[in-house]
């Protein structure tokens, strides 16, 4: 008989979201069903067919940095937006866990899709304008994706592993899965893990608009634009934010009297090997990712009480994901509540998986399941319980978090209440 593997506890949570800076602010917005989507106002989007997004307000970041600057260097102009919000969220997660942080056994393993894309876009604009003197010597180190974990490590004095996973939309789900494995195998005592993206930029909005994957029908009603599973959904809303977790072994957390939000008990990842941006309509590999996560957690589908849907608000993706959930849960599928928080925060790209994990951990800890808002006209093809419009008070022990991405990638995590 073999010993069961150590369980990995979430003991700290930090958030910077479209609602502002702070975990509690994020949870209050989700549990009240509030949308973070607004008209784009930090650049001129008038020529674009999509003019709404769920961006992190610059004023909220500035206020947080005024109260507590980033590390000792302090000058936020020398940071990409993604690094600013990642450090703010990581700092809150470590404080929430009651850990000082410094040391060789505390690592950082986070996911990001675009890294410092805002800096890169501005610097290319300066370069192609012909005046290379305007190109900052910080342009390259600040804009690279790998710098996101480095800035967290430097700001918090964390000398363990410092890596960024960039696998598209599944980046932060994969980062959390890898981080949990490091802790489970004794390769780190504590890991700050999660995801951050800040990609509501002119180039990104233009690119997604040209791909015809973002919503264009609700420019005059931004708060209604993201509507997963609704019949009138017409594309996702580009979002941004940082969602960070402090992870450690459950026994260690309990021994030091830490609060445990939930444990991360299983991770599964597969690839459709099908298309650059379109998921395989068959869904076989999505189903396999979910089943792998459940099997590795030692959890039967019948034990799952909540599904955190990827739920982007695109026509095909929502339909395929729901069909896959039906295949995993069989005749019980209609009895398993689930929701897509992207209806409220938009799609924060590589950070989306971490956003779902944070929301799910808070839901398990508080006994409240967040809603899928903007459910006006149900899509008859998406007829499972998506907790329409209003949060639901319900105790849940086990949850499944889905994340699906460009490049045919599929990942899932299983969370359990302690």
C-alpha positions as CSV (number, residue, x, y, z in Angstrom):
1,X,0.0,0.0,0.0
2,X,1.4,3.4,-1.0
3,X,1.0,6.7,0.8
4,X,-1.3,9.2,-0.9
5,X,0.5,12.2,-2.4
6,X,0.7,15.4,-0.4
7,X,-2.2,17.8,-0.9
8,X,-1.4,21.3,-2.1
9,X,-3.2,24.1,-0.2
10,X,-4.1,27.6,-1.4
11,X,-3.3,29.8,1.6
12,X,-3.2,33.2,0.0
13,X,-5.0,35.0,-2.8
14,X,-4.2,38.3,-4.5
15,X,-6.2,40.0,-7.2
16,X,-6.0,42.9,-9.6
17,X,-9.1,42.9,-11.8
18,X,-11.3,45.2,-14.0
19,X,-12.9,46.1,-10.7
20,X,-9.7,47.4,-9.2
21,X,-7.0,46.2,-6.8
22,X,-7.9,43.7,-4.1
23,X,-9.3,40.2,-3.5
24,X,-12.3,41.4,-1.6
25,X,-13.3,43.9,-4.2
26,X,-13.1,41.2,-6.9
27,X,-15.2,38.8,-4.8
28,X,-17.9,41.4,-4.0
29,X,-18.2,42.2,-7.7
30,X,-18.5,38.6,-8.7
31,X,-21.0,37.6,-6.0
32,X,-23.2,40.5,-6.9
33,X,-23.1,39.8,-10.6
34,X,-21.5,43.0,-11.7
35,X,-19.9,43.5,-15.1
36,X,-16.4,45.0,-15.4
37,X,-16.7,45.7,-19.1
38,X,-16.6,49.3,-20.2
39,X,-16.1,51.4,-23.3
40,X,-12.4,51.6,-24.2
41,X,-11.3,55.1,-23.2
42,X,-7.5,54.8,-22.7
43,X,-6.9,54.9,-26.5
44,X,-8.9,55.9,-29.5
45,X,-10.9,52.8,-30.6
46,X,-13.3,54.7,-32.8
47,X,-12.1,53.1,-36.0
48,X,-12.5,49.6,-34.6
49,X,-15.7,47.5,-34.8
50,X,-15.1,46.4,-31.2
51,X,-14.9,49.3,-28.7
52,X,-15.5,47.6,-25.4
53,X,-13.1,45.7,-23.0
54,X,-12.7,44.8,-19.4
55,X,-9.4,46.6,-18.7
56,X,-7.8,47.2,-15.3
57,X,-8.4,50.9,-14.5
58,X,-5.1,52.8,-14.6
59,X,-6.2,55.0,-11.8
60,X,-6.6,52.0,-9.5
61,X,-3.1,50.8,-10.2
62,X,-1.7,54.3,-9.7
63,X,-3.5,54.6,-6.3
64,X,-2.1,51.2,-5.2
65,X,1.4,52.1,-6.2
66,X,1.2,55.5,-4.5
67,X,0.3,53.6,-1.3
68,X,3.1,51.0,-1.7
69,X,5.6,51.4,-4.6
70,X,7.0,48.4,-6.4
71,X,10.1,47.2,-4.7
72,X,12.9,49.7,-4.2
73,X,13.0,51.0,-7.7
74,X,9.6,52.5,-7.4
75,X,9.2,54.1,-10.9
76,X,6.2,52.5,-12.4
77,X,7.1,53.9,-15.8
78,X,9.9,51.4,-16.0
79,X,7.4,48.5,-15.7
80,X,5.0,47.0,-18.2
81,X,1.4,47.2,-17.0
82,X,1.4,43.4,-16.6
83,X,4.3,43.4,-14.2
84,X,2.7,46.2,-12.1
85,X,-0.5,44.2,-11.6
86,X,1.4,40.9,-11.2
87,X,3.5,42.3,-8.4
88,X,0.5,43.9,-6.7
89,X,-1.5,40.6,-6.8
90,X,1.5,38.5,-5.6
91,X,2.2,40.9,-2.8
92,X,-1.4,40.6,-1.6
93,X,-1.3,36.8,-1.9
94,X,1.8,36.5,0.2
95,X,0.4,38.9,2.8
96,X,-2.9,37.0,2.9
97,X,-1.0,33.8,3.5
98,X,0.9,35.4,6.4
99,X,4.3,34.8,4.9
100,X,7.2,37.3,4.7
101,X,8.4,35.7,1.6
102,X,12.2,36.0,1.3
103,X,14.2,32.9,0.9
104,X,15.5,30.2,-1.5
105,X,12.6,27.8,-1.0
106,X,9.9,30.3,-2.2
107,X,9.4,30.3,-5.9
108,X,7.3,32.0,-8.6
109,X,5.6,30.1,-11.4
110,X,3.0,32.2,-13.3
111,X,1.3,32.2,-16.7
112,X,1.0,35.1,-19.2
113,X,0.0,35.1,-22.8
114,X,1.3,38.5,-24.0
115,X,3.6,39.8,-21.2
116,X,4.5,43.5,-21.7
117,X,2.7,43.9,-25.0
118,X,1.8,47.4,-24.1
119,X,5.4,48.5,-23.9
120,X,6.3,46.6,-27.1
121,X,3.5,48.3,-29.0
122,X,4.5,51.8,-27.9
123,X,8.2,51.2,-28.6
124,X,7.6,49.8,-32.0
125,X,5.5,52.9,-32.7
126,X,8.5,55.1,-31.6
127,X,10.9,53.1,-33.7
128,X,8.9,53.2,-36.9
129,X,8.3,56.9,-36.4
130,X,11.9,57.3,-37.3
131,X,13.3,58.8,-34.0
132,X,15.2,55.9,-32.4
133,X,16.2,58.2,-29.6
134,X,12.7,57.7,-28.2
135,X,13.2,54.0,-27.9
136,X,13.9,53.2,-24.2
137,X,16.8,51.1,-23.1
138,X,14.3,49.3,-21.0
139,X,12.2,48.3,-24.0
140,X,13.4,44.7,-24.4
141,X,13.7,43.6,-20.7
142,X,10.4,45.3,-19.7
143,X,8.3,43.8,-22.6
144,X,9.4,40.2,-22.6
145,X,7.0,37.6,-21.2
146,X,9.6,36.0,-18.9
147,X,10.0,39.3,-17.0
148,X,6.6,38.9,-15.3
149,X,7.9,36.3,-12.8
150,X,11.3,38.1,-12.5
151,X,9.6,41.3,-11.4
152,X,7.6,39.4,-8.7
153,X,10.8,37.6,-7.5
154,X,12.7,40.9,-7.3
155,X,10.0,42.9,-5.7
156,X,9.3,40.3,-3.0
157,X,12.8,38.9,-2.6
158,X,11.9,35.4,-3.7
159,X,15.0,33.4,-4.6
160,X,13.4,30.1,-5.7
161,X,12.3,29.1,-9.1
162,X,11.1,32.1,-11.2
163,X,9.4,30.9,-14.4
164,X,6.7,32.0,-16.8
165,X,4.5,29.5,-18.7
166,X,3.1,30.9,-21.9
167,X,0.7,28.5,-23.5
168,X,-1.9,30.9,-24.7
169,X,-5.2,31.0,-22.8
170,X,-4.3,28.0,-20.7
171,X,-1.0,29.6,-19.5
172,X,-2.0,30.2,-15.9
173,X,-3.9,26.9,-15.5
174,X,-0.8,25.1,-16.6
175,X,1.4,27.3,-14.3
176,X,-0.7,26.4,-11.3
177,X,-0.7,22.7,-12.3
178,X,3.1,22.7,-12.5
179,X,3.5,24.7,-9.3
180,X,1.4,22.2,-7.4
181,X,3.5,19.4,-8.8
182,X,6.7,21.1,-7.5
183,X,5.3,21.4,-4.0
184,X,3.8,17.9,-4.1
185,X,7.3,16.4,-4.9
186,X,9.1,18.5,-2.3
187,X,11.0,20.7,-4.8
188,X,9.7,23.9,-3.2
189,X,8.1,24.9,0.1
190,X,6.0,27.7,-1.2
191,X,5.2,28.9,-4.7
192,X,3.5,32.1,-5.8
193,X,1.5,30.9,-8.8
194,X,-1.3,32.3,-11.0
195,X,-1.5,34.5,-14.1
196,X,-1.3,38.0,-15.3
197,X,-2.1,39.7,-18.7
198,X,-2.6,43.3,-19.6
199,X,-3.4,43.2,-23.3
200,X,-6.2,45.7,-23.9
201,X,-4.0,47.6,-26.3
202,X,-4.6,49.1,-29.8
203,X,-2.8,46.3,-31.6
204,X,-4.4,43.5,-29.6
205,X,-7.9,44.8,-29.9
206,X,-7.4,45.4,-33.6
207,X,-5.9,41.9,-34.1
208,X,-8.8,40.2,-32.3
209,X,-11.3,42.3,-34.2
210,X,-9.7,41.3,-37.5
211,X,-10.1,37.6,-36.4
212,X,-13.8,38.3,-35.8
213,X,-13.7,36.6,-32.4
214,X,-14.6,39.6,-30.2
215,X,-18.0,41.1,-29.5
216,X,-19.1,44.0,-31.8
217,X,-22.8,44.1,-31.2
218,X,-22.9,45.7,-27.8
219,X,-20.6,48.8,-28.1
220,X,-23.5,50.9,-26.7
221,X,-24.2,48.5,-23.9
222,X,-20.7,47.4,-22.7
223,X,-21.9,45.6,-19.6
224,X,-24.0,43.3,-21.8
225,X,-21.3,42.4,-24.3
226,X,-20.0,39.2,-22.6
227,X,-22.8,36.7,-22.5
228,X,-21.5,33.1,-22.4
229,X,-24.2,30.5,-23.3
230,X,-26.7,33.2,-24.2
231,X,-28.3,32.8,-27.7
232,X,-27.2,36.3,-28.7
233,X,-23.5,36.0,-27.8
234,X,-21.3,37.3,-30.6
235,X,-17.8,37.0,-29.4
236,X,-15.6,37.5,-26.3
237,X,-14.7,40.7,-24.5
238,X,-11.0,41.2,-24.1
239,X,-10.1,41.5,-20.4
240,X,-7.0,41.8,-18.3
241,X,-5.9,41.4,-14.7
242,X,-3.7,39.4,-12.3
243,X,-4.8,36.5,-10.1
244,X,-2.2,35.1,-7.8
245,X,-2.2,32.2,-5.3
246,X,0.2,31.3,-2.5
247,X,0.6,27.5,-2.6
248,X,2.2,25.2,0.0
249,X,1.7,21.6,1.4
250,X,-1.5,21.2,3.3
251,X,0.3,19.7,6.3
252,X,2.6,22.7,6.4
253,X,-0.3,25.1,6.2
254,X,-2.2,23.4,8.9
255,X,0.8,23.2,11.2
256,X,1.3,26.9,11.1
257,X,-2.4,27.7,11.5
258,X,-2.9,29.2,8.1
259,X,-6.3,29.7,6.5
260,X,-6.8,27.2,3.7
261,X,-9.2,28.3,0.9
262,X,-9.1,25.0,-1.0
263,X,-6.6,22.4,-2.2
264,X,-5.5,21.7,-5.7
265,X,-5.8,18.0,-6.1
266,X,-5.6,17.2,-9.8
267,X,-4.4,18.6,-13.1
268,X,-4.9,17.4,-16.7
269,X,-3.7,18.8,-20.0
270,X,-4.2,17.6,-23.6
271,X,-3.9,19.0,-27.2
272,X,-6.5,18.6,-29.9
273,X,-3.6,18.9,-32.5
274,X,-6.3,20.3,-34.7
275,X,-6.1,24.1,-35.5
276,X,-4.3,27.3,-34.5
277,X,-7.3,29.0,-33.1
278,X,-10.4,26.7,-33.5
279,X,-11.1,23.9,-31.1
280,X,-11.9,20.5,-32.5
281,X,-15.7,20.3,-32.6
282,X,-15.5,16.7,-31.6
283,X,-14.2,17.7,-28.1
284,X,-12.5,14.3,-27.4
285,X,-9.3,15.9,-26.0
286,X,-11.3,18.4,-23.9
287,X,-13.1,15.5,-22.3
288,X,-9.8,13.7,-21.8
289,X,-8.2,16.7,-20.0
290,X,-11.2,16.9,-17.6
291,X,-11.1,13.1,-17.0
292,X,-7.3,13.2,-16.4
293,X,-7.6,16.0,-13.8
294,X,-10.4,14.0,-12.0
295,X,-8.5,10.7,-12.1
296,X,-5.3,12.3,-10.8
297,X,-7.3,13.9,-8.0
298,X,-8.9,10.5,-7.2
299,X,-12.3,12.1,-7.7
300,X,-15.2,10.5,-9.4
301,X,-17.4,12.7,-11.6
302,X,-20.3,12.1,-9.2
303,X,-18.4,14.0,-6.5
304,X,-18.1,17.2,-8.4
305,X,-20.5,20.0,-7.2
306,X,-19.4,22.9,-9.4
307,X,-17.8,23.5,-12.8
308,X,-15.9,26.7,-13.6
309,X,-16.5,27.0,-17.3
310,X,-14.0,28.5,-19.7
311,X,-17.1,30.0,-21.3
312,X,-15.7,32.7,-23.6
313,X,-19.0,33.9,-25.1
314,X,-18.1,32.7,-28.6
315,X,-20.6,30.6,-30.4
316,X,-18.7,27.4,-31.1
317,X,-16.5,27.3,-28.0
318,X,-19.4,27.6,-25.5
319,X,-21.4,24.9,-27.4
320,X,-18.5,22.5,-27.6
321,X,-17.4,22.9,-23.9
322,X,-21.0,22.3,-22.7
323,X,-21.2,19.2,-24.9
324,X,-17.9,18.0,-23.3
325,X,-19.2,18.6,-19.8
326,X,-22.3,16.4,-20.7
327,X,-19.9,13.6,-21.8
328,X,-17.9,13.8,-18.6
329,X,-20.9,13.9,-16.2
330,X,-23.4,11.8,-18.2
331,X,-27.0,11.7,-17.0
332,X,-26.0,13.8,-14.0
333,X,-24.8,16.8,-16.1
334,X,-27.9,18.8,-15.7
335,X,-27.6,18.6,-11.9
336,X,-24.1,20.1,-11.7
337,X,-24.1,23.9,-11.5
338,X,-21.4,25.8,-13.3
339,X,-20.7,29.4,-14.4
340,X,-18.4,31.5,-16.5
341,X,-17.0,34.5,-14.7
342,X,-15.9,35.8,-18.1
343,X,-19.4,37.2,-18.3
344,X,-18.2,39.7,-15.7
345,X,-14.4,40.1,-16.3
346,X,-14.1,39.4,-20.0
347,X,-11.4,37.1,-21.3
348,X,-8.0,38.0,-19.7
349,X,-6.2,35.7,-22.1
350,X,-3.3,33.8,-20.3
351,X,-4.6,34.9,-16.9
352,X,-8.1,33.4,-17.5
353,X,-7.4,30.1,-15.9
354,X,-6.0,31.6,-12.7
355,X,-9.1,34.0,-12.5
356,X,-11.3,30.9,-12.6
357,X,-9.3,29.1,-10.0
358,X,-9.4,32.1,-7.6
359,X,-13.1,32.6,-8.1
360,X,-13.7,28.9,-7.5
361,X,-11.5,28.8,-4.3
362,X,-13.4,31.8,-3.0
363,X,-16.7,30.1,-3.9
364,X,-15.7,27.0,-2.0
365,X,-14.6,29.0,1.0
366,X,-17.6,31.2,1.2
367,X,-20.3,28.8,0.1
368,X,-21.5,31.0,-2.7
369,X,-21.3,30.1,-6.4
370,X,-20.8,33.1,-8.8
371,X,-23.3,33.6,-11.6
372,X,-23.1,33.7,-15.4
373,X,-24.6,37.2,-16.1
374,X,-26.3,38.5,-19.2
375,X,-28.5,35.4,-19.5
376,X,-31.4,37.0,-21.3
377,X,-32.3,34.5,-24.0
378,X,-31.1,31.0,-23.2
379,X,-29.4,29.1,-26.0
380,X,-31.4,25.8,-26.3
381,X,-28.2,24.1,-27.3
382,X,-26.5,25.2,-24.0
383,X,-29.1,24.1,-21.6
384,X,-27.1,23.0,-18.5
385,X,-27.3,24.9,-15.2
386,X,-25.1,28.0,-15.7
387,X,-26.3,29.8,-12.5
388,X,-28.0,32.5,-14.6
389,X,-27.7,36.2,-13.5
390,X,-27.7,35.8,-9.7
391,X,-25.2,34.1,-7.4
392,X,-26.3,31.0,-5.5
393,X,-25.7,30.1,-1.9
394,X,-24.5,26.5,-2.0
395,X,-21.9,24.5,-0.2
396,X,-19.6,22.5,-2.6
397,X,-16.8,20.2,-1.7
398,X,-15.2,19.5,-5.1
399,X,-15.0,21.7,-8.2
400,X,-13.6,21.3,-11.7
401,X,-12.0,24.3,-13.5
402,X,-11.8,24.2,-17.3
403,X,-9.5,26.3,-19.5
404,X,-9.3,26.0,-23.3
405,X,-7.0,27.9,-25.6
406,X,-5.6,28.8,-29.0
407,X,-3.3,26.1,-30.4
408,X,-5.7,23.3,-29.5
409,X,-4.7,23.3,-25.9
410,X,-7.0,22.1,-23.1
411,X,-6.3,22.1,-19.3
412,X,-8.3,21.4,-16.2
413,X,-7.7,21.5,-12.4
414,X,-9.7,19.9,-9.6
415,X,-10.1,21.9,-6.4
416,X,-11.4,20.5,-3.1
417,X,-12.6,22.2,0.1
418,X,-10.8,21.3,3.3
